[in-house]
Amino acid sequence: MRSLRALAAVALVALIVLSLAWELWLAPLRLGGSLLALKALPLALPLGGVLAGRRYTYQWSSLLILGYFAEGVTRAAAEAGTARALAAAEVALSLAYFGAAVGFARLSRAR
């Protein structure tokens, strides 16, 4: 269970960093940065609960992360170059978080 918590925390933090870097510096929609960087804010909401190991946070955040998965798949299909690679990274990180969160929630349930 400890490894699932660690994987979820690392994937969530990496997804926050990726979202900010993508929309502000690496491949923003507009030159100089994009307000789409605000998409990182909802990811910050479950961070405290994930780090504390709260089962309920893992449960609801596993639903939240599916929006990032959908965005990554859509943008991977629609964009090219750096943006496509960043979208693929978003898909990979969101899948890693989802798997770890669901696994932790399942293993930590009351018997």
C-alpha positions in Angstrom: 0.0 0.0 0.0 2.9 2.3 0.7 4.1 2.0 -2.9 0.7 2.8 -4.2 0.5 6.0 -2.1 4.0 7.0 -3.3 3.1 6.4 -6.9 -0.1 8.4 -6.6 1.7 11.3 -4.9 4.5 11.4 -7.5 2.1 11.1 -10.4 -0.1 13.9 -9.1 2.8 16.3 -8.4 4.3 15.4 -11.8 0.9 16.1 -13.5 0.7 19.5 -11.7 4.2 20.4 -12.9 3.5 19.1 -16.4 0.3 21.1 -16.7 2.0 24.4 -15.6 5.1 23.9 -17.7 3.1 22.9 -20.8 0.7 25.8 -20.8 3.2 28.5 -19.6 6.5 27.6 -21.3 6.8 24.4 -23.3 3.9 24.5 -25.8 1.3 27.1 -24.8 -1.7 27.7 -26.9 -0.7 31.4 -27.1 2.7 32.9 -27.2 3.8 33.9 -23.7 1.6 31.5 -21.9 -2.0 30.5 -21.7 -4.7 30.8 -19.1 -5.2 27.0 -19.7 -2.4 26.7 -17.0 -5.3 27.1 -14.5 -6.2 23.5 -15.2 -3.5 22.7 -12.6 -5.6 24.2 -9.8 -8.1 21.3 -9.5 -5.1 18.9 -9.3 -3.9 20.8 -6.2 -7.2 20.1 -4.3 -6.6 16.4 -3.5 -2.8 16.8 -2.9 -3.1 17.2 0.9 -5.4 14.2 1.2 -3.3 12.1 -1.0 -0.2 12.9 1.0 -2.0 12.1 4.2 -3.3 8.8 2.8 -7.0 9.6 3.2 -9.0 6.9 1.4 -11.9 9.2 0.5 -9.6 11.6 -1.3 -8.2 8.8 -3.4 -11.8 7.7 -4.3 -13.1 11.1 -5.5 -9.8 12.2 -7.1 -9.7 9.0 -9.2 -12.8 10.5 -10.9 -11.3 13.9 -11.2 -8.2 12.5 -13.0 -10.3 11.0 -15.8 -10.8 14.6 -17.2 -7.1 14.9 -17.6 -6.9 11.6 -19.3 -9.6 12.7 -21.7 -7.8 15.9 -22.4 -4.5 14.1 -23.0 -6.0 11.7 -25.4 -7.8 14.4 -27.3 -4.8 16.7 -27.6 -2.5 13.8 -28.5 -4.7 13.1 -31.5 -5.2 16.8 -32.4 -1.7 18.3 -31.9 1.7 17.7 -33.3 5.3 17.9 -32.1 6.1 18.9 -28.5 2.4 19.3 -27.6 1.7 15.7 -28.7 4.5 14.4 -26.6 3.3 16.4 -23.6 -0.2 15.1 -24.2 1.1 11.5 -24.2 2.9 12.3 -20.9 -0.4 13.6 -19.5 -2.1 10.4 -20.5 0.6 8.2 -18.9 0.6 10.2 -15.6 -3.1 10.3 -15.4 -3.3 6.5 -15.9 -0.5 6.0 -13.3 -2.4 8.1 -10.8 -5.8 6.4 -11.6 -4.3 2.9 -11.1 -2.5 3.8 -7.9 -5.6 5.6 -6.5 -8.0 2.9 -7.3 -5.6 0.2 -6.0 -5.0 2.1 -2.7 -8.7 2.7 -2.2 -9.4 -1.0 -2.8 -6.7 -2.2 -0.5 -7.5 0.2 2.3 -11.3 -0.6 2.5 -12.7 -2.0 5.7 -12.9 -5.8 5.7 
